[in-house]
Amino acid sequence: MFEEMKIRYFVGLFIIFTFGLNWVIPVFDIPTNIRSIIRDFLEIEVMAVVFFGYYFFKQKTSINYVVHDQDPKWRVTSLIGLVLIFNTFSITTYWFYLFIQDSIFKLDPFMVNSLNESNVFLIILMITSTVTSPIAEEFIFRGLLLNRLIKKTNKWGGILISSLLFAAVHLQAEKLIATFLFGIIASLIYLKTKNLFVPILIHILHNSLAFIQTLVFPAWLDFLFFSTYSTDIHTNVVVKSTFLVISFLLMIMVIVYLVKDLGSDKKKVEMLPQPEGLH
């Protein structure tokens, strides 16, 4: 399915959408913050619907072919556990990034606050960041890019390059490693299941938790040993470092497990009896 799609067509369509929206959107009298969300939504989510919708229609394929809940191995508890591990690693890498910056360059004092925005803005942001964006990104990075890059290179070439691109487009230097590792895990899960359902669900769960922590209830960051005040970056360093190391090791363990599990599936297929004449 995804192997037949062309990356260059996707890039071309993205460029058309980007230039068109930059010309059309300023015509309307829309607040800057909402305008930014609408532009991102149209550039990514709507463009993805057009691109993938065309191929699904062309190949007469149902979306259930690539997104379905038919793998009982992935329980809710394991998914929540994986999301919590990644969430902890993401928060502590952000702290470590600020810790290094403040140690070298001395950051200006800051405090993390919840957004003082209208309810309309928060609702639109919640829907796009926790639902539509994760779905579109999984189709793009785990569906299109991963499969096409594997076809052009090899399995690990596709995993690493698509994960690097996934980390790069998020434009967050402080979370580059965390996003890259998330891309690898999501890619391995997709290759294991040949199904986007689990990567999409994990992505939605993580973004939802991050939305609550940073925009709705930032006091959670204090509870998770990440102070919202720049003056407290150097407090509880041992605790924060411990959480960083443990979550990183758990992420690596998950990757190792998925790699071995993927390899065991291949061995099972190779051990299946072959029809006569195909040996």
Phi and psi in degrees as GROMACS dihedral restraints (atoms count N, CA, C in turn):
[ dihedral_restraints ]
;  ai    aj    ak    al  type     phi  dphi    fc
    3     4     5     6     1   -68.5    20    10
    4     5     6     7     1   -27.7    20    10
    6     7     8     9     1   -62.8    20    10
    7     8     9    10     1   -23.3    20    10
    9    10    11    12     1   -87.8    20    10
   10    11    12    13     1    -9.8    20    10
   12    13    14    15     1   -79.9    20    10
   13    14    15    16     1   152.1    20    10
   15    16    17    18     1  -108.2    20    10
   16    17    18    19     1   124.6    20    10
   18    19    20    21     1   -63.1    20    10
   19    20    21    22     1   -38.8    20    10
   21    22    23    24     1   -63.7    20    10
   22    23    24    25     1   -32.1    20    10
   24    25    26    27     1   -68.0    20    10
   25    26    27    28     1   -39.1    20    10
   27    28    29    30     1   -63.9    20    10
   28    29    30    31     1   -46.1    20    10
   30    31    32    33     1   -61.8    20    10
   31    32    33    34     1   -42.9    20    10
   33    34    35    36     1   -61.9    20    10
   34    35    36    37     1   -42.8    20    10
   36    37    38    39     1   -65.7    20    10
   37    38    39    40     1   -38.4    20    10
   39    40    41    42     1   -62.4    20    10
   40    41    42    43     1   -42.6    20    10
   42    43    44    45     1   -63.3    20    10
   43    44    45    46     1   -42.6    20    10
   45    46    47    48     1   -61.8    20    10
   46    47    48    49     1   -46.1    20    10
   48    49    50    51     1   -61.1    20    10
   49    50    51    52     1   -44.2    20    10
   51    52    53    54     1   -62.5    20    10
   52    53    54    55     1   -50.4    20    10
   54    55    56    57     1   -65.1    20    10
   55    56    57    58     1   -39.6    20    10
   57    58    59    60     1   -64.6    20    10
   58    59    60    61     1   -43.2    20    10
   60    61    62    63     1   -69.8    20    10
   61    62    63    64     1   -37.2    20    10
   63    64    65    66     1   -65.1    20    10
   64    65    66    67     1   -20.2    20    10
   66    67    68    69     1   -92.1    20    10
   67    68    69    70     1   -35.1    20    10
   69    70    71    72     1   -86.3    20    10
   70    71    72    73     1   -47.2    20    10
   72    73    74    75     1   -57.5    20    10
   73    74    75    76     1   -42.8    20    10
   75    76    77    78     1   -60.7    20    10
   76    77    78    79     1   -16.8    20    10
   78    79    80    81     1   -66.7    20    10
   79    80    81    82     1   -31.0    20    10
   81    82    83    84     1   -91.2    20    10
   82    83    84    85     1   145.1    20    10
   84    85    86    87     1   -85.8    20    10
   85    86    87    88     1    85.6    20    10
   87    88    89    90     1  -123.8    20    10
   88    89    90    91     1   138.7    20    10
   90    91    92    93     1   -53.7    20    10
   91    92    93    94     1   144.9    20    10
   93    94    95    96     1   -56.7    20    10
   94    95    96    97     1   -42.8    20    10
   96    97    98    99     1   -65.5    20    10
   97    98    99   100     1   -42.9    20    10
   99   100   101   102     1   -70.7    20    10
  100   101   102   103     1   -35.4    20    10
  102   103   104   105     1   -60.2    20    10
  103   104   105   106     1   -39.9    20    10
  105   106   107   108     1   -64.4    20    10
  106   107   108   109     1   -42.4    20    10
  108   109   110   111     1   -65.9    20    10
  109   110   111   112     1   -42.7    20    10
  111   112   113   114     1   -62.8    20    10
  112   113   114   115     1   -42.5    20    10
  114   115   116   117     1   -61.8    20    10
  115   116   117   118     1   -46.3    20    10
  117   118   119   120     1   -62.2    20    10
  118   119   120   121     1   -41.0    20    10
  120   121   122   123     1   -61.8    20    10
  121   122   123   124     1   -44.9    20    10
  123   124   125   126     1   -71.4    20    10
  124   125   126   127     1   -37.1    20    10
  126   127   128   129     1   -68.9    20    10
  127   128   129   130     1   -36.3    20    10
  129   130   131   132     1  -104.7    20    10
  130   131   132   133     1   -64.0    20    10
  132   133   134   135     1   -65.8    20    10
  133   134   135   136     1   -51.9    20    10
  135   136   137   138     1   -66.6    20    10
  136   137   138   139     1   -41.2    20    10
  138   139   140   141     1   -61.5    20    10
  139   140   141   142     1   -38.7    20    10
  141   142   143   144     1   -64.5    20    10
  142   143   144   145     1   -39.6    20    10
  144   145   146   147     1   -61.2    20    10
  145   146   147   148     1   -43.0    20    10
  147   148   149   150     1   -64.6    20    10
  148   149   150   151     1   -47.7    20    10
  150   151   152   153     1   -65.0    20    10
  151   152   153   154     1   -55.4    20    10
  153   154   155   156     1   -71.5    20    10
  154   155   156   157     1   -33.7    20    10
  156   157   158   159     1   -60.2    20    10
  157   158   159   160     1   -39.1    20    10
  159   160   161   162     1   -61.9    20    10
  160   161   162   163     1   -46.0    20    10
  162   163   164   165     1   -69.9    20    10
  163   164   165   166     1   -38.9    20    10
  165   166   167   168     1   -63.0    20    10
  166   167   168   169     1   -41.1    20    10
  168   169   170   171     1   -67.9    20    10
  169   170   171   172     1   -42.4    20    10
  171   172   173   174     1   -62.9    20    10
  172   173   174   175     1   -41.3    20    10
  174   175   176   177     1   -91.1    20    10
  175   176   177   178     1     2.9    20    10
  177   178   179   180     1    51.8    20    10
  178   179   180   181     1    48.4    20    10
  180   181   182   183     1  -116.5    20    10
  181   182   183   184     1   136.5    20    10
  183   184   185   186     1   -80.0    20    10
  184   185   186   187     1   149.6    20    10
  186   187   188   189     1   -63.5    20    10
  187   188   189   190     1   -23.3    20    10
  189   190   191   192     1   -63.2    20    10
  190   191   192   193     1   -17.6    20    10
  192   193   194   195     1   -65.9    20    10
  193   194   195   196     1   -31.1    20    10
  195   196   197   198     1  -115.4    20    10
  196   197   198   199     1   -10.4    20    10
  198   199   200   201     1  -132.6    20    10
  199   200   201   202     1   101.9    20    10
  201   202   203   204     1  -152.1    20    10
  202   203   204   205     1   148.5    20    10
  204   205   206   207     1  -100.4    20    10
  205   206   207   208     1    80.2    20    10
  207   208   209   210     1  -129.5    20    10
  208   209   210   211     1    17.0    20    10
  210   211   212   213     1  -114.8    20    10
  211   212   213   214     1    97.7    20    10
  213   214   215   216     1   -67.6    20    10
  214   215   216   217     1   -10.3    20    10
  216   217   218   219     1   -66.9    20    10
  217   218   219   220     1   -30.2    20    10
  219   220   221   222     1   -92.1    20    10
  220   221   222   223     1    93.5    20    10
  222   223   224   225     1   -81.8    20    10
  223   224   225   226     1   161.6    20    10
  225   226   227   228     1   -60.3    20    10
  226   227   228   229     1   -40.3    20    10
  228   229   230   231     1   -63.5    20    10
  229   230   231   232     1   -40.6    20    10
  231   232   233   234     1   -68.3    20    10
  232   233   234   235     1   -36.4    20    10
  234   235   236   237     1   -67.2    20    10
  235   236   237   238     1   -44.5    20    10
  237   238   239   240     1   -64.0    20    10
  238   239   240   241     1   -41.6    20    10
  240   241   242   243     1   -59.8    20    10
  241   242   243   244     1   -44.2    20    10
  243   244   245   246     1   -63.7    20    10
  244   245   246   247     1   -41.0    20    10
  246   247   248   249     1   -64.3    20    10
  247   248   249   250     1   -42.0    20    10
  249   250   251   252     1   -65.5    20    10
  250   251   252   253     1   -38.8    20    10
  252   253   254   255     1   -62.5    20    10
  253   254   255   256     1   -48.7    20    10
  255   256   257   258     1   -65.3    20    10
  256   257   258   259     1   -39.0    20    10
  258   259   260   261     1   -61.9    20    10
  259   260   261   262     1   -43.5    20    10
  261   262   263   264     1   -63.4    20    10
  262   263   264   265     1   -43.5    20    10
  264   265   266   267     1   -64.8    20    10
  265   266   267   268     1   -40.7    20    10
  267   268   269   270     1   -63.1    20    10
  268   269   270   271     1   -44.3    20    10
  270   271   272   273     1   -66.2    20    10
  271   272   273   274     1   -44.6    20    10
  273   274   275   276     1   -73.3    20    10
  274   275   276   277     1   -30.5    20    10
  276   277   278   279     1   -68.5    20    10
  277   278   279   280     1   -35.3    20    10
  279   280   281   282     1   -63.0    20    10
  280   281   282   283     1   -44.5    20    10
  282   283   284   285     1   -61.2    20    10
  283   284   285   286     1   -44.8    20    10
  285   286   287   288     1   -62.9    20    10
  286   287   288   289     1   -38.3    20    10
  288   289   290   291     1   -61.3    20    10
  289   290   291   292     1   -46.5    20    10
  291   292   293   294     1   -67.5    20    10
  292   293   294   295     1   -36.7    20    10
  294   295   296   297     1   -60.2    20    10
  295   296   297   298     1   -46.3    20    10
  297   298   299   300     1   -66.0    20    10
  298   299   300   301     1   -44.4    20    10
  300   301   302   303     1   -59.5    20    10
  301   302   303   304     1   -46.3    20    10
  303   304   305   306     1   -67.6    20    10
  304   305   306   307     1   -34.3    20    10
  306   307   308   309     1   -67.1    20    10
  307   308   309   310     1   -32.0    20    10
  309   310   311   312     1   -96.8    20    10
  310   311   312   313     1   -48.5    20    10
  312   313   314   315     1  -106.4    20    10
  313   314   315   316     1   -10.5    20    10
  315   316   317   318     1    60.0    20    10
  316   317   318   319     1    92.8    20    10
  318   319   320   321     1   -68.5    20    10
  319   320   321   322     1   151.1    20    10
  321   322   323   324     1   -69.3    20    10
  322   323   324   325     1   146.3    20    10
  324   325   326   327     1   -57.0    20    10
  325   326   327   328     1   138.6    20    10
  327   328   329   330     1  -148.2    20    10
  328   329   330   331     1   166.3    20    10
  330   331   332   333     1  -143.9    20    10
  331   332   333   334     1   137.5    20    10
  333   334   335   336     1   -83.7    20    10
  334   335   336   337     1   121.3    20    10
  336   337   338   339     1  -121.9    20    10
  337   338   339   340     1   157.4    20    10
  339   340   341   342     1   -70.4    20    10
  340   341   342   343     1   151.7    20    10
  342   343   344   345     1   -66.6    20    10
  343   344   345   346     1   133.9    20    10
  345   346   347   348     1   -94.8    20    10
  346   347   348   349     1    69.2    20    10
  348   349   350   351     1  -120.7    20    10
  349   350   351   352     1   169.1    20    10
  351   352   353   354     1   -69.6    20    10
  352   353   354   355     1   159.6    20    10
  354   355   356   357     1   -63.3    20    10
  355   356   357   358     1   -34.1    20    10
  357   358   359   360     1   -61.9    20    10
  358   359   360   361     1   -45.6    20    10
  360   361   362   363     1   -61.1    20    10
  361   362   363   364     1   -46.6    20    10
  363   364   365   366     1   -64.5    20    10
  364   365   366   367     1   -37.3    20    10
  366   367   368   369     1   -66.6    20    10
  367   368   369   370     1   -45.1    20    10
  369   370   371   372     1   -63.0    20    10
  370   371   372   373     1   -44.1    20    10
  372   373   374   375     1   -63.6    20    10
  373   374   375   376     1   -40.5    20    10
  375   376   377   378     1   -62.5    20    10
  376   377   378   379     1   -45.7    20    10
  378   379   380   381     1   -64.9    20    10
  379   380   381   382     1   -45.4    20    10
  381   382   383   384     1   -71.1    20    10
  382   383   384   385     1   -41.7    20    10
  384   385   386   387     1   -78.6    20    10
  385   386   387   388     1   -27.0    20    10
  387   388   389   390     1  -105.8    20    10
  388   389   390   391     1   -12.7    20    10
  390   391   392   393     1  -127.4    20    10
  391   392   393   394     1   -67.8    20    10
  393   394   395   396     1   -68.2    20    10
  394   395   396   397     1   -41.6    20    10
  396   397   398   399     1   -64.8    20    10
  397   398   399   400     1   -47.4    20    10
  399   400   401   402     1   -58.4    20    10
  400   401   402   403     1   -40.5    20    10
  402   403   404   405     1   -63.8    20    10
  403   404   405   406     1   -48.5    20    10
  405   406   407   408     1   -63.1    20    10
  406   407   408   409     1   -42.7    20    10
  408   409   410   411     1   -65.1    20    10
  409   410   411   412     1   -37.2    20    10
  411   412   413   414     1   -68.3    20    10
  412   413   414   415     1   -38.8    20    10
  414   415   416   417     1   -63.1    20    10
  415   416   417   418     1   -40.1    20    10
  417   418   419   420     1   -73.3    20    10
  418   419   420   421     1   -52.6    20    10
  420   421   422   423     1   -85.8    20    10
  421   422   423   424     1   -42.1    20    10
  423   424   425   426     1   -89.1    20    10
  424   425   426   427     1   -27.2    20    10
  426   427   428   429     1   -85.5    20    10
  427   428   429   430     1   -70.9    20    10
  429   430   431   432     1   -70.3    20    10
  430   431   432   433     1   -63.0    20    10
  432   433   434   435     1   -64.3    20    10
  433   434   435   436     1   -46.4    20    10
  435   436   437   438     1   -59.0    20    10
  436   437   438   439     1   -49.3    20    10
  438   439   440   441     1   -66.4    20    10
  439   440   441   442     1   -43.1    20    10
  441   442   443   444     1   -67.9    20    10
  442   443   444   445     1   -40.1    20    10
  444   445   446   447     1   -69.9    20    10
  445   446   447   448     1   -34.5    20    10
  447   448   449   450     1   -62.8    20    10
  448   449   450   451     1   -40.1    20    10
  450   451   452   453     1   -65.7    20    10
  451   452   453   454     1   -36.4    20    10
  453   454   455   456     1   -81.4    20    10
  454   455   456   457     1   -30.7    20    10
  456   457   458   459     1  -118.9    20    10
  457   458   459   460     1   -98.3    20    10
  459   460   461   462     1  -158.0    20    10
  460   461   462   463     1  -176.2    20    10
  462   463   464   465     1   -58.5    20    10
  463   464   465   466     1   -51.6    20    10
  465   466   467   468     1   -73.9    20    10
  466   467   468   469     1   -28.6    20    10
  468   469   470   471     1   -62.0    20    10
  469   470   471   472     1   -44.0    20    10
  471   472   473   474     1   -65.2    20    10
  472   473   474   475     1   -42.7    20    10
  474   475   476   477     1   -63.4    20    10
  475   476   477   478     1   -49.7    20    10
  477   478   479   480     1   -69.6    20    10
  478   479   480   481     1   -44.5    20    10
  480   481   482   483     1   -67.9    20    10
  481   482   483   484     1   -44.6    20    10
  483   484   485   486     1   -65.4    20    10
  484   485   486   487     1   -35.2    20    10
  486   487   488   489     1   -70.5    20    10
  487   488   489   490     1   -37.3    20    10
  489   490   491   492     1   -64.1    20    10
  490   491   492   493     1   -42.6    20    10
  492   493   494   495     1   -64.7    20    10
  493   494   495   496     1   -39.8    20    10
  495   496   497   498     1   -60.8    20    10
  496   497   498   499     1   -42.2    20    10
  498   499   500   501     1   -70.1    20    10
  499   500   501   502     1   -38.2    20    10
  501   502   503   504     1   -67.6    20    10
  502   503   504   505     1   -41.1    20    10
  504   505   506   507     1   -70.8    20    10
  505   506   507   508     1   -15.1    20    10
  507   508   509   510     1   -79.8    20    10
  508   509   510   511     1   -12.5    20    10
  510   511   512   513     1    52.9    20    10
  511   512   513   514     1    42.4    20    10
  513   514   515   516     1  -129.0    20    10
  514   515   516   517     1    94.6    20    10
  516   517   518   519     1   -60.1    20    10
  517   518   519   520     1   -33.6    20    10
  519   520   521   522     1   -70.6    20    10
  520   521   522   523     1   -17.4    20    10
  522   523   524   525     1  -122.1    20    10
  523   524   525   526     1    20.9    20    10
  525   526   527   528     1   -60.8    20    10
  526   527   528   529     1   -47.7    20    10
  528   529   530   531     1   -66.5    20    10
  529   530   531   532     1   -43.2    20    10
  531   532   533   534     1   -62.6    20    10
  532   533   534   535     1   -44.7    20    10
  534   535   536   537     1   -66.5    20    10
  535   536   537   538     1   -37.7    20    10
  537   538   539   540     1   -62.2    20    10
  538   539   540   541     1   -46.3    20    10
  540   541   542   543     1   -65.9    20    10
  541   542   543   544     1   -36.4    20    10
  543   544   545   546     1   -60.8    20    10
  544   545   546   547     1   -41.5    20    10
  546   547   548   549     1   -61.1    20    10
  547   548   549   550     1   -40.4    20    10
  549   550   551   552     1   -64.8    20    10
  550   551   552   553     1   -46.1    20    10
  552   553   554   555     1   -63.1    20    10
  553   554   555   556     1   -45.6    20    10
  555   556   557   558     1   -62.9    20    10
  556   557   558   559     1   -37.8    20    10
  558   559   560   561     1   -65.3    20    10
  559   560   561   562     1   -44.2    20    10
  561   562   563   564     1   -65.1    20    10
  562   563   564   565     1   -39.2    20    10
  564   565   566   567     1   -64.6    20    10
  565   566   567   568     1   -41.3    20    10
  567   568   569   570     1   -63.0    20    10
  568   569   570   571     1   -45.3    20    10
  570   571   572   573     1   -64.7    20    10
  571   572   573   574     1   -32.2    20    10
  573   574   575   576     1   -68.9    20    10
  574   575   576   577     1   -43.3    20    10
  576   577   578   579     1   -99.4    20    10
  577   578   579   580     1   -17.0    20    10
  579   580   581   582     1    52.0    20    10
  580   581   582   583     1    43.2    20    10
  582   583   584   585     1  -155.3    20    10
  583   584   585   586     1   133.0    20    10
  585   586   587   588     1   -86.0    20    10
  586   587   588   589     1    -4.1    20    10
  588   589   590   591     1   -60.3    20    10
  589   590   591   592     1   -50.5    20    10
  591   592   593   594     1   -67.4    20    10
  592   593   594   595     1   -47.6    20    10
  594   595   596   597     1   -57.0    20    10
  595   596   597   598     1   -40.3    20    10
  597   598   599   600     1   -63.9    20    10
  598   599   600   601     1   -44.1    20    10
  600   601   602   603     1   -64.1    20    10
  601   602   603   604     1   -43.9    20    10
  603   604   605   606     1   -62.8    20    10
  604   605   606   607     1   -42.4    20    10
  606   607   608   609     1   -62.2    20    10
  607   608   609   610     1   -44.3    20    10
  609   610   611   612     1   -64.5    20    10
  610   611   612   613     1   -44.5    20    10
  612   613   614   615     1   -62.2    20    10
  613   614   615   616     1   -44.3    20    10
  615   616   617   618     1   -64.7    20    10
  616   617   618   619     1   -48.2    20    10
  618   619   620   621     1   -62.5    20    10
  619   620   621   622     1   -34.6    20    10
  621   622   623   624     1   -66.4    20    10
  622   623   624   625     1   -44.2    20    10
  624   625   626   627     1   -64.0    20    10
  625   626   627   628     1   -42.6    20    10
  627   628   629   630     1   -64.8    20    10
  628   629   630   631     1   -37.0    20    10
  630   631   632   633     1   -63.0    20    10
  631   632   633   634     1   -44.5    20    10
  633   634   635   636     1   -64.9    20    10
  634   635   636   637     1   -43.1    20    10
  636   637   638   639     1   -67.4    20    10
  637   638   639   640     1   -41.1    20    10
  639   640   641   642     1   -95.5    20    10
  640   641   642   643     1   -28.7    20    10
  642   643   644   645     1  -113.1    20    10
  643   644   645   646     1   -30.7    20    10
  645   646   647   648     1   -98.4    20    10
  646   647   648   649     1   -44.9    20    10
  648   649   650   651     1  -140.8    20    10
  649   650   651   652     1    71.3    20    10
  651   652   653   654     1   -62.4    20    10
  652   653   654   655     1   -13.3    20    10
  654   655   656   657     1   -62.5    20    10
  655   656   657   658     1   -19.8    20    10
  657   658   659   660     1   -59.6    20    10
  658   659   660   661     1   -33.1    20    10
  660   661   662   663     1   -63.4    20    10
  661   662   663   664     1   -36.6    20    10
  663   664   665   666     1   -64.8    20    10
  664   665   666   667     1   -41.6    20    10
  666   667   668   669     1   -63.3    20    10
  667   668   669   670     1   -31.6    20    10
  669   670   671   672     1   -92.2    20    10
  670   671   672   673     1    23.9    20    10
  672   673   674   675     1    68.5    20    10
  673   674   675   676     1    18.2    20    10
  675   676   677   678     1  -113.9    20    10
  676   677   678   679     1   106.2    20    10
  678   679   680   681     1   -69.0    20    10
  679   680   681   682     1   143.8    20    10
  681   682   683   684     1   -87.0    20    10
  682   683   684   685     1     4.3    20    10
  684   685   686   687     1  -112.7    20    10
  685   686   687   688     1   133.5    20    10
  687   688   689   690     1   -63.1    20    10
  688   689   690   691     1   -28.9    20    10
  690   691   692   693     1   -69.4    20    10
  691   692   693   694     1   -14.8    20    10
  693   694   695   696     1  -105.5    20    10
  694   695   696   697     1    11.5    20    10
  696   697   698   699     1   -59.5    20    10
  697   698   699   700     1   -33.6    20    10
  699   700   701   702     1   -92.6    20    10
  700   701   702   703     1    12.6    20    10
  702   703   704   705     1   -95.0    20    10
  703   704   705   706     1   152.6    20    10
  705   706   707   708     1    52.3    20    10
  706   707   708   709     1    38.7    20    10
  708   709   710   711     1   -61.5    20    10
  709   710   711   712     1   -40.7    20    10
  711   712   713   714     1   -64.0    20    10
  712   713   714   715     1   -44.4    20    10
  714   715   716   717     1   -63.3    20    10
  715   716   717   718     1   -47.6    20    10
  717   718   719   720     1   -64.4    20    10
  718   719   720   721     1   -41.8    20    10
  720   721   722   723     1   -64.0    20    10
  721   722   723   724     1   -38.4    20    10
  723   724   725   726     1   -62.8    20    10
  724   725   726   727     1   -45.6    20    10
  726   727   728   729     1   -62.8    20    10
  727   728   729   730     1   -37.5    20    10
  729   730   731   732     1   -63.3    20    10
  730   731   732   733     1   -48.8    20    10
  732   733   734   735     1   -66.0    20    10
  733   734   735   736     1   -45.7    20    10
  735   736   737   738     1   -62.9    20    10
  736   737   738   739     1   -46.2    20    10
  738   739   740   741     1   -64.8    20    10
  739   740   741   742     1   -36.6    20    10
  741   742   743   744     1   -64.3    20    10
  742   743   744   745     1   -45.6    20    10
  744   745   746   747     1   -62.6    20    10
  745   746   747   748     1   -38.6    20    10
  747   748   749   750     1   -65.7    20    10
  748   749   750   751     1   -37.8    20    10
  750   751   752   753     1   -62.0    20    10
  751   752   753   754     1   -44.5    20    10
  753   754   755   756     1   -63.3    20    10
  754   755   756   757     1   -40.8    20    10
  756   757   758   759     1   -61.8    20    10
  757   758   759   760     1   -39.8    20    10
  759   760   761   762     1   -62.4    20    10
  760   761   762   763     1   -43.9    20    10
  762   763   764   765     1   -62.9    20    10
  763   764   765   766     1   -45.3    20    10
  765   766   767   768     1   -61.0    20    10
  766   767   768   769     1   -43.1    20    10
  768   769   770   771     1   -61.3    20    10
  769   770   771   772     1   -44.7    20    10
  771   772   773   774     1   -66.5    20    10
  772   773   774   775     1   -37.6    20    10
  774   775   776   777     1   -64.7    20    10
  775   776   777   778     1   -45.5    20    10
  777   778   779   780     1   -65.5    20    10
  778   779   780   781     1   -40.9    20    10
  780   781   782   783     1   -63.9    20    10
  781   782   783   784     1   -39.4    20    10
  783   784   785   786     1   -66.0    20    10
  784   785   786   787     1   -39.5    20    10
  786   787   788   789     1   -66.4    20    10
  787   788   789   790     1   -37.7    20    10
  789   790   791   792     1   -66.1    20    10
  790   791   792   793     1   -34.0    20    10
  792   793   794   795     1   -64.4    20    10
  793   794   795   796     1   -39.6    20    10
  795   796   797   798     1   -64.3    20    10
  796   797   798   799     1   -40.5    20    10
  798   799   800   801     1   -64.1    20    10
  799   800   801   802     1   -38.1    20    10
  801   802   803   804     1   -62.6    20    10
  802   803   804   805     1   -40.3    20    10
  804   805   806   807     1   -65.8    20    10
  805   806   807   808     1   -42.0    20    10
  807   808   809   810     1   -65.5    20    10
  808   809   810   811     1   -29.2    20    10
  810   811   812   813     1   -83.2    20    10
  811   812   813   814     1   -10.4    20    10
  813   814   815   816     1   -65.7    20    10
  814   815   816   817     1   140.9    20    10
  816   817   818   819     1   -61.5    20    10
  817   818   819   820     1   134.6    20    10
  819   820   821   822     1   -92.0    20    10
  820   821   822   823     1   144.7    20    10
  822   823   824   825     1   -61.6    20    10
  823   824   825   826     1   150.0    20    10
  825   826   827   828     1   -60.1    20    10
  826   827   828   829     1   140.7    20    10
  828   829   830   831     1    93.1    20    10
  829   830   831   832     1    -8.4    20    10
  831   832   833   834     1  -109.6    20    10
  832   833   834   835     1     3.1    20    10
